[in-house]
Amino acid sequence: MKKIKMAVSLTVLLAADVFSQTPINGYSDADISASKALRERIEHALSLGKESEWMGNYHYGDGLGSNARLVISEAEGFYYRNSGCVGLYELDYGSIRWVEGNVQLLGTQQRNDGPRRDILVPVRWGERHYLLWKDQLLDFVNAVNAGMEPCQEICFQFFLKDGEQERVPPGVPQLPAPYRDYLLSRPITAKVIAVVQAKTHRLGDGDAGMTERITRVVIDQGSRYGVRDWMTLYVDDGRASVWGIRAVIRSIKESSSEIDLIQDIADEDKASYTAPKVGWTVSTTPYKKAE
């Protein structure tokens, strides 16, 4: 009996040891322990009150699927973590340096799914402090033009300093050139004046499949009205904002543009599906805000 208990105990201990060394999405216990230790040093440095205004705790996320946290200090470095309902997605930590007015993160971790983001651009908006990944600047412009920024309570996409969600900023954000010139004084709203063509292809197999439909349409506004190829457009079918449709600008003329309206249609939803038609509206802001 004692031999059986010893064997079971040894098996449990070995299993626990193996589990403790198993990487979490590629990150080992050593990675996680080192990152936590650095975060504690960063928090202590911040508590001394000697850091610049851009140092501190930042976050964004929906509270469920994806939640990113950045803790940053000139004295100690940075801690970055992105996690959600299925665990740890991304982890990095290391030192920082200022480069031409931007913050460069000198991390210790390598990403397996593409190049690592390492440049953060400080953007002030009234009393708010944003740190935007360099490749997010156009996304931020689109969010401002859509009325989704300044965010309140929950900030889904961009690093905002903790405690600043309730601060309502005046005017427009202080973006670097040329992005500040991309901010709109009022939304661009255009009508679909022609349907050019439509094509479909399957996205899945069997009963759980989906069909992607791409409809090329012409809208009645172009470069003269400020339409640019990087803009995010929202679709209105005359009844409600159609969030499930993606709009991609394909070509721009002076007074008109061609765009693709892309719909992913589940097989069970085909009966209620509505094809894009003349008279639909697209706008740089969800249509209820454009009214």
NORRA-V79860 format. One record per run of one state. SS is the DSSP state (a for helix, b for strand, c for the rest). FROM is the first residue (numbers start at 1). LEN is the number of residues. If there is no record, write none. Layout:
ss=SS from=FROM len=LEN
ss=SS from=FROM len=LEN
This chain:
ss=c from=1 len=1
ss=a from=2 len=20
ss=c from=22 len=2
ss=b from=24 len=1
ss=c from=25 len=2
ss=b from=27 len=1
ss=c from=28 len=1
ss=a from=29 len=19
ss=c from=48 len=8
ss=b from=56 len=6
ss=c from=62 len=5
ss=b from=67 len=7
ss=c from=74 len=3
ss=b from=77 len=8
ss=c from=85 len=2
ss=b from=87 len=13
ss=c from=100 len=2
ss=b from=102 len=6
ss=c from=108 len=11
ss=b from=119 len=7
ss=c from=126 len=2
ss=b from=128 len=6
ss=a from=134 len=13
ss=c from=147 len=12
ss=b from=159 len=3
ss=c from=162 len=17
ss=a from=179 len=4
ss=c from=183 len=6
ss=b from=189 len=14
ss=c from=203 len=3
ss=a from=206 len=3
ss=c from=209 len=1
ss=b from=210 len=10
ss=c from=220 len=3
ss=a from=223 len=3
ss=c from=226 len=8
ss=b from=234 len=3
ss=c from=237 len=4
ss=b from=241 len=1
ss=c from=242 len=3
ss=b from=245 len=8
ss=c from=253 len=4
ss=b from=257 len=10
ss=a from=267 len=6
ss=c from=273 len=8
ss=b from=281 len=3
ss=c from=284 len=3
ss=a from=287 len=4
ss=c from=291 len=1
